[in-house]
Amino acid sequence: MPRTITRPVKRLRLFRRIIIVFLIYLTFRIVYVQVIPSSSYTNYGRQEQQIYVPLPPLRGDIYDRNGQIIAMSVSTKTVVADPKQIKDPLSESTKLAQLLNLSQATVYHQMIQNNQFDYIDKQISLSMAQKVAALQLNGIALIPSAIRVDTSTTLLQSLVGLTDLNGNGISGIEKMYNTTLAGTPGAEELSTSPIGVLPGGVHVINQVKNGNGIVLSLDQSLQLRVQELLTKQVIATKSLSGTAAVMDVKTGEILAMDSVVSMNNLPPTIPKSALLGQGNGVYVFPTSDAMALTFVYEPGSVMKITTFSGALERGVITPTTQLNIPPYLMVAGSRFADAEAHGNEVLTAAQVIQQSSNIGTIEIAQKLGAQTVYNMQSLFGFGHLTPLSFPGESPGILKPASQWSGTAIGSTPIGQDTGVTVMQLLDAYNALANGGVYVSPKLVDGIVNANGSVTKTPKSSTKRLIPSWVDKDMISMMKGVISNAGTAPAAAIPGYTAAGKTGTAQVPGNGTDAYLPGKFDATFAGFAPANNPALTCVVMFQEPTGYYGGSEAGPIFSQIMQYALHLYHVAP
């Protein structure tokens, strides 16, 4: 008789079949999820758990020639949020806003965005970052950042320049060398969970490369002295502004360059900490830009060196050539005269320079010809940008001879109808100091590498402008300017011989051909020691009350040069 299968056995077999079917289905699903659409599931998972964070590099420091820091980057932290990890934005935004002194509504808005990365606050101090971390807020992280600090405060700001909130140079040296200073940003990936960044969850994707440093040719000690003297003289003469620059004759290195401006009141927008001095009804502040490179003005008689250099080289004059100097000279219907009235007189070419005779200079220019006068001014760098390529630098104004009016042969040789910068004058006079050889100006001496070593920048290029014998004659004549018979005895430097030239220029009216009555700009440009020049200096004051280049700019030239010559141990 056949054996009957009991009910329990049948149930057990059915249960086994169900288990086998379920396992087959589960296996299929695992294979499907892990193999077939694996890339989409992986990406979905990464989007939910990873934050990609840009990492800014630390901007390179800026040093003066003696290794003193002028500008540096200080490490800070930036607060960022992952809204997908924030569970209670109202509570978290309230706590964070109170701590960071931010608008709660703004922070809340950032926390509810439909993305994974939002900035809450940039460049907070490291101590504040510790307080943020102590809150232990879900979805809130701290990433490295930096803030730029100018340690020289107002001393070199116009030259060094500024950076924006993102650390990019927007003016001055910061802009000129932005690529060098900025470095290369990196990025990292943060693995997060609802409680924040997971242990070991920081992965560097791109390594940060910090910026290189820069060593400037500037000397903070000399710069400070220049600023002090400019400030004092602007107050004493009630000038609108004062500018000065000092250059190493042989290397072209700019050792100091500064400008200050006066105001009749204390503007509420300018902090009192920026005030350099006050008195005589004016307040003096540092300028926001480098006026030696950006401010264009009619220079007056300091331009006469180009005409005299050309005339000497072409044999039109010698230092002893005698010229008849009438009380005035008519050129194309316009009357030209000297600064002080006189009768008919006879002056040598050397005396024309010494006494800054406009009439004598015009007579020489007429013999030389308009085209040669223009060529000489252009040769000395006027009308052209300097090799510095400084942001905002001006090439000045120099009209080609073909565009000259009938009176230009009278006005242009004596420094009218042209526009120059103090930097262009510094270059031109430095060429005379250097034996007639032009030296390209230099602001950056070296690049500081990541390992701390310094790579020197190339030496300044040079080119001969005039023969050495012409230059010797020019220096000999310019020494007379600083004598008691010259226009600038106050520019004499105790213990040293010096050579230079004064400039007292009328100020043209805005948009007109007329000059403003009683308004003059005063300049002195020169170098020392005269027999073996080491330093060149130009000083300019805008509309001083005394207005003469010799009396207003000359004494400051003397004081700046006396300090600088002693600072660098230059023998008399």
C-alpha positions in Angstrom: 0.0 0.0 0.0 1.4 3.4 -1.0 2.7 5.6 1.7 0.7 8.8 2.4 2.5 12.1 2.6 1.5 14.0 5.7 0.3 17.6 5.6 3.3 19.0 7.5 5.7 17.6 5.0 3.8 19.2 2.2 3.9 22.5 3.9 7.6 22.3 4.5 8.2 21.6 0.8 6.1 24.6 -0.2 7.9 26.9 2.3 11.3 25.8 0.8 10.1 26.6 -2.7 9.0 30.1 -1.6 12.4 30.7 0.1 14.2 29.6 -3.1 12.1 31.9 -5.3 12.7 34.8 -2.9 16.4 34.2 -2.8 16.5 34.1 -6.6 14.6 37.4 -6.8 16.8 39.0 -4.2 19.9 37.9 -6.0 18.6 39.3 -9.2 17.9 42.7 -7.5 21.3 42.8 -6.0 22.9 42.2 -9.3 20.7 44.8 -10.9 21.4 47.5 -8.3 25.1 46.9 -8.0 26.0 46.2 -11.6 23.5 47.4 -14.1 22.7 51.0 -13.0 25.7 51.3 -10.5 27.0 54.6 -11.9 23.8 56.5 -11.3 23.3 55.1 -7.8 26.9 56.0 -7.0 26.6 59.5 -8.2 23.3 59.9 -6.3 25.0 58.7 -3.2 28.0 61.0 -3.6 25.7 64.0 -4.2 24.1 63.3 -0.9 27.3 62.8 1.1 30.1 64.8 -0.5 30.9 68.6 -0.5 33.4 70.0 -2.9 35.2 73.0 -1.3 37.5 75.4 -3.1 40.7 76.2 -1.1 42.2 79.6 -1.7 46.0 79.8 -1.6 47.9 82.0 0.8 49.0 85.1 -1.0 52.7 85.8 -1.0 54.2 88.4 1.3 55.7 91.7 0.1 59.0 92.9 1.6 61.1 96.1 1.4 64.7 95.9 0.3 65.8 95.2 3.9 63.5 92.2 4.4 60.8 94.1 6.4 57.3 92.9 5.7 55.1 95.5 4.0 52.1 93.3 3.2 51.2 89.8 4.4 48.4 87.3 4.4 47.0 86.2 7.8 45.2 82.9 8.1 41.5 83.0 8.7 38.5 80.7 8.4 35.4 80.8 6.3 32.1 79.5 7.5 30.2 77.3 4.9 27.0 75.4 5.0 25.6 72.2 3.5 21.8 72.9 3.5 21.0 69.3 2.8 22.6 68.3 6.2 20.9 71.1 8.2 17.8 69.8 10.0 16.8 72.9 12.0 17.7 76.0 10.0 15.8 78.3 12.2 17.6 77.3 15.4 21.0 77.1 13.7 20.7 80.4 11.9 19.7 82.1 15.1 22.8 80.8 17.0 25.2 81.5 14.2 23.9 85.0 13.4 24.2 86.0 17.0 27.8 84.8 17.3 28.9 86.3 14.0 26.9 89.5 14.3 25.1 88.8 11.1 21.5 89.1 10.0 19.5 86.1 11.1 17.3 86.3 8.0 20.3 86.3 5.7 21.9 83.3 7.4 18.6 81.4 7.4 18.2 82.1 3.7 21.6 80.6 3.0 20.8 77.5 5.1 17.6 76.6 3.1 19.1 76.8 -0.4 18.7 73.7 -2.6 22.4 73.0 -2.9 25.3 71.6 -0.9 27.6 74.6 -0.5 26.9 78.2 0.6 29.1 80.8 2.2 27.9 82.1 5.5 30.8 84.3 6.6 34.2 84.9 5.0 37.6 85.5 6.7 36.7 85.3 10.3 39.5 85.1 12.9 40.8 81.8 14.2 39.5 82.5 17.7 36.0 83.2 16.3 36.3 80.0 14.2 36.8 78.0 17.5 33.6 79.5 18.9 31.7 78.5 15.7 33.1 74.9 16.0 32.0 74.8 19.6 28.4 75.2 18.6 28.5 71.8 16.8 25.9 72.8 14.3 24.8 70.2 11.8 25.9 71.0 8.2 28.2 73.8 9.2 31.9 73.5 8.3 35.0 75.8 8.5 37.5 76.0 5.6 40.8 77.8 5.4 41.0 81.3 4.1 43.2 84.4 4.5 43.0 88.2 4.8 45.5 90.7 3.5 47.2 93.0 6.0 49.3 96.0 5.1 51.8 96.3 8.0 53.1 99.6 6.7 49.6 101.2 7.1 49.7 104.5 5.2 53.4 104.5 4.4 53.4 102.5 1.1 49.8 101.9 0.4 49.7 103.9 -2.8 52.5 101.9 -4.3 51.7 98.4 -2.8 48.0 98.7 -3.7 45.0 96.8 -2.5 43.3 93.4 -2.9 39.6 92.6 -3.1 37.7 90.3 -0.8 38.7 87.3 -3.0 42.4 88.1 -2.6 43.0 89.4 -6.1 45.2 92.5 -6.6 43.2 95.5 -7.8 45.8 98.2 -7.7 49.5 98.9 -7.4 52.1 96.2 -7.0 49.4 93.8 -5.8 47.8 94.1 -9.3 51.1 94.3 -11.3 52.3 91.0 -9.7 49.0 89.4 -9.0 49.9 86.1 -10.8 53.1 85.8 -8.8 51.6 86.7 -5.5 48.3 84.9 -5.9 49.4 81.2 -6.2 47.1 78.4 -7.4 43.9 77.5 -5.7 43.1 73.9 -4.7 40.0 72.0 -3.7 39.0 69.3 -1.2 36.1 66.9 -0.8 34.4 66.7 2.5 32.5 63.5 3.4 29.5 64.6 5.6 26.7 63.1 7.6 23.9 64.8 9.5 26.3 65.3 12.4 28.9 67.1 10.2 32.2 66.0 8.6 33.0 62.4 9.1 36.2 61.3 10.8 38.8 61.0 8.0 36.3 62.5 5.6 38.6 65.2 4.2 40.2 64.4 0.8 42.4 66.8 -1.1 41.5 66.9 -4.8 43.8 69.6 -6.0 46.8 70.7 -3.9 47.0 74.4 -3.0 50.1 76.2 -4.2 50.7 79.3 -2.1 51.9 82.5 -3.9 55.5 83.6 -4.1 56.7 86.7 -2.2 58.1 89.8 -3.7 61.0 92.0 -2.5 60.7 95.6 -3.5 63.5 98.1 -4.1 61.9 100.5 -1.6 63.4 101.3 1.7 60.8 101.9 4.5 63.2 104.0 6.5 63.8 106.4 3.6 60.1 106.3 2.6 59.1 107.4 6.1 61.5 110.3 6.0 60.2 111.4 2.6 56.6 111.3 3.9 57.5 113.3 7.0 59.2 116.0 5.0 56.5 116.2 2.3 53.9 116.5 5.1 55.7 119.3 6.9 56.3 121.3 3.7 52.7 120.9 2.4 51.5 122.3 5.8 54.0 125.1 5.7 53.3 126.1 2.1 49.6 125.1 2.0 50.3 123.1 -1.1 47.5 121.0 -2.6 49.9 118.0 -2.7 53.5 117.0 -2.5 55.4 114.3 -4.3 58.9 113.0 -4.2 61.0 110.1 -5.4 64.5 108.8 -5.0 66.4 106.5 -7.4 69.8 104.7 -7.3 71.7 106.1 -10.2 73.5 102.9 -11.3 70.8 100.3 -10.8 67.6 102.3 -11.5 66.1 101.0 -8.2 63.5 103.2 -6.8 64.4 103.7 -3.1 61.5 105.8 -2.1 58.4 107.2 -3.8 55.6 109.0 -1.9 52.9 111.6 -2.3 50.6 113.4 0.2 47.5 115.6 -0.3 46.0 118.4 1.8 42.4 119.1 2.6 40.8 122.1 4.3 38.8 119.9 6.6 38.7 116.4 8.0 36.4 114.3 5.8 34.2 111.9 7.9 34.9 109.1 5.4 38.6 109.2 6.2 39.7 107.7 9.6 41.7 110.0 11.8 44.4 107.2 11.9 45.2 108.1 8.3 45.9 111.8 9.2 49.7 112.5 8.7 49.6 116.0 10.1 47.7 119.2 10.4 48.3 123.0 10.7 48.1 126.2 8.9 44.5 125.5 8.1 45.1 122.2 6.3 44.9 118.5 7.0 47.4 116.2 5.3 46.7 112.6 4.2 48.5 110.0 2.1 47.3 109.8 -1.5 45.3 106.8 -2.6 47.3 106.4 -5.8 51.0 106.8 -6.7 51.0 110.4 -7.9 54.6 110.2 -9.1 53.3 107.9 -11.8 49.8 109.0 -12.4 49.6 112.8 -11.9 50.5 114.8 -15.1 51.4 118.5 -14.9 53.3 121.2 -16.8 56.8 121.0 -15.4 58.3 124.4 -16.3 62.0 124.9 -16.5 63.1 121.4 -15.4 62.4 120.5 -19.0 65.2 122.8 -20.3 67.8 120.0 -19.9 66.5 118.4 -23.1 67.0 121.5 -25.2 70.4 122.2 -23.8 71.6 118.6 -24.2 70.6 118.7 -27.9 72.2 122.1 -28.5 75.5 121.0 -26.9 75.6 117.8 -28.9 74.9 119.5 -32.2 77.4 122.3 -31.6 74.8 125.0 -31.4 76.2 126.2 -28.1 79.0 125.5 -25.6 78.8 126.3 -21.9 80.6 129.6 -22.6 78.6 130.7 -25.6 77.2 134.2 -25.1 73.6 135.1 -25.8 72.0 138.5 -25.9 69.0 138.4 -23.6 66.4 141.3 -24.2 63.8 142.2 -21.6 61.2 140.1 -23.5 60.9 138.0 -26.7 58.0 138.0 -29.2 57.2 134.6 -30.8 54.4 134.4 -33.3 52.7 137.4 -31.7 53.1 136.2 -28.1 55.2 137.8 -25.5 57.7 135.7 -23.5 59.7 137.0 -20.5 61.8 135.8 -17.7 60.6 135.3 -14.1 62.1 138.6 -13.1 62.2 141.7 -15.1 65.5 142.9 -16.5 67.0 145.1 -19.2 69.2 144.0 -22.0 71.9 141.6 -20.8 74.4 139.1 -22.0 74.5 135.6 -20.5 76.6 132.6 -21.2 74.7 129.3 -21.9 75.8 128.2 -18.4 74.3 131.3 -16.9 71.1 130.8 -18.8 70.7 127.4 -17.0 71.9 128.8 -13.7 69.4 131.7 -13.8 66.8 129.7 -15.7 66.3 132.3 -18.4 63.3 131.6 -20.5 64.4 134.0 -23.2 67.9 132.5 -23.5 66.4 129.0 -23.7 64.0 130.0 -26.4 66.8 131.6 -28.4 68.7 128.3 -28.2 65.6 126.3 -29.2 65.0 128.5 -32.2 68.5 127.7 -33.4 68.0 124.0 -32.7 64.7 123.8 -34.5 61.3 122.5 -33.4 61.8 118.9 -34.6 65.1 118.5 -32.7 63.6 120.0 -29.6 60.7 117.5 -29.8 63.1 114.6 -30.6 65.2 115.4 -27.5 62.2 115.5 -25.2 61.0 112.2 -26.6 64.5 110.7 -26.3 64.6 111.5 -22.6 61.3 109.5 -22.1 58.7 112.3 -22.1 55.4 111.3 -23.8 56.1 107.6 -23.2 55.2 105.2 -20.4 58.1 104.1 -18.3 59.2 100.4 -18.4 57.5 99.9 -15.0 54.1 99.3 -16.6 52.6 100.5 -13.3 48.7 100.3 -13.1 47.2 103.7 -13.9 50.6 105.2 -15.0 50.3 108.0 -17.5 52.6 108.6 -20.5 52.2 112.4 -20.1 51.5 114.8 -23.0 54.0 115.5 -25.7 52.8 116.8 -29.0 54.7 115.9 -32.2 56.4 118.9 -33.8 54.1 118.6 -36.7 51.2 119.6 -34.4 52.9 122.6 -32.8 51.3 126.0 -32.9 53.4 129.0 -34.0 54.2 129.8 -30.3 55.2 126.3 -29.4 58.9 126.9 -30.2 58.7 129.4 -27.3 56.5 127.5 -24.8 57.6 123.8 -25.3 61.3 124.2 -24.6 60.6 126.0 -21.3 58.2 123.3 -20.1 54.8 124.6 -21.1 52.3 122.9 -23.4 53.6 119.6 -22.2 52.6 117.2 -19.4 55.0 115.0 -17.5 55.0 112.8 -14.4 57.5 113.0 -11.5 58.7 109.5 -12.5 59.5 110.7 -16.1 61.6 113.5 -14.6 63.3 111.1 -12.3 64.3 108.9 -15.2 65.5 111.8 -17.3 67.7 113.4 -14.5 69.0 110.0 -13.5 70.3 109.6 -17.1 72.2 112.8 -16.7 73.5 111.5 -13.3 74.6 108.3 -15.0 76.9 109.8 -17.6 74.2 110.2 -20.2 73.0 106.6 -20.0 69.3 105.9 -19.3 68.6 103.1 -16.8 65.2 101.5 -16.7 63.5 102.2 -13.4 63.0 99.2 -11.1 60.5 98.6 -8.2 60.9 94.8 -7.7 64.3 93.4 -6.7 63.5 89.7 -6.3 60.9 86.9 -6.0 60.7 84.9 -2.8 60.3 81.2 -3.7 58.4 78.5 -1.7 61.6 77.4 0.0 62.4 80.9 1.1 65.2 81.5 -1.4 65.1 84.7 -3.4 65.5 84.8 -7.2 66.8 88.2 -8.2 65.0 90.0 -11.0 67.0 90.9 -14.1 69.2 94.0 -14.0 67.7 97.1 -15.5 68.3 97.6 -19.2 70.3 100.7 -20.2 70.8 102.8 -23.3 72.9 105.8 -24.1 71.0 109.1 -24.7 73.8 111.6 -25.1 77.6 111.5 -25.4 79.5 111.5 -22.1 81.2 114.8 -23.0 77.8 116.4 -23.4 76.7 115.0 -20.1 79.8 116.4 -18.3 79.0 119.9 -19.7 75.4 119.5 -18.5 76.5 118.5 -15.0 79.0 121.4 -14.9 76.3 123.9 -15.8 73.7 122.4 -13.5 76.0 122.7 -10.5 75.6 126.4 -10.9 71.9 126.2 -10.2 72.6 125.3 -6.6 75.2 128.1 -6.1 74.4 131.5 -4.6 74.1 132.9 -8.1 71.6 130.2 -9.1 67.9 129.7 -8.6 68.2 127.1 -5.9 70.9 127.8 -3.3 68.5 126.2 -0.7 68.9 122.9 -2.5 72.5 122.6 -1.4 73.4 119.5 0.6 75.7 120.1 3.5 79.0 118.3 2.9 78.2 117.3 -0.7 78.2 118.8 -4.1 75.0 118.6 -6.1 73.6 119.4 -9.5 70.0 120.0 -10.5 67.4 122.3 -12.0 64.4 124.2 -10.8 60.9 124.3 -12.3 58.3 127.0 -11.6 55.4 126.4 -13.8 52.1 128.2 -14.2 49.0 126.1 -13.8 46.8 125.8 -16.9 43.0 126.3 -16.4 40.8 123.3 -16.9 39.6 123.2 -20.5 41.2 126.5 -21.5 44.4 127.8 -22.9 44.7 130.4 -20.2 46.8 130.0 -17.0 45.3 130.4 -13.6 46.5 133.7 -12.1 48.8 133.3 -9.2 48.9 129.5 -9.4 52.2 127.7 -9.8 53.6 124.2 -9.4 57.1 124.0 -7.9 59.7 121.4 -8.8 63.3 120.6 -8.1 65.2 117.7 -9.8 68.8 116.8 -9.2 71.4 114.4 -8.0 74.5 114.0 -5.7 77.4 113.9 -5.3 77.8 115.9 -8.5 81.2 114.5 -9.4 80.2 110.9 -8.8 76.4 110.7 -8.6 74.9 108.0 -6.5 71.3 109.1 -5.9 68.8 111.1 -8.0 65.8 112.9 -6.5 62.8 114.8 -7.7 60.5 116.9 -5.4 57.3 118.6 -6.6 54.6 120.7 -4.8 51.3 121.5 -6.3 50.3 125.2 -6.0 52.4 126.2 -2.9 52.0 129.7 -1.6 55.7 130.6 -2.3 55.5 128.9 -5.7 59.2 129.0 -6.7 60.8 125.6 -7.4 64.1 126.7 -5.7 62.5 128.0 -2.5 59.6 125.5 -2.1 61.0 122.2 -3.5 64.7 122.9 -3.2 65.0 122.7 0.6 63.1 119.4 0.7 65.4 118.0 -2.0 68.3 118.9 0.3 66.9 117.3 3.4 65.8 114.1 1.6 69.2 113.7 -0.1 71.1 114.4 3.1 69.2 111.7 4.9 69.5 109.2 2.0 73.3 109.8 1.3 74.0 109.2 5.0 71.7 106.2 5.1 73.6 104.5 2.3 77.0 105.7 3.5 77.8 107.6 0.3 81.1 109.5 0.5 81.1 113.2 -0.4 
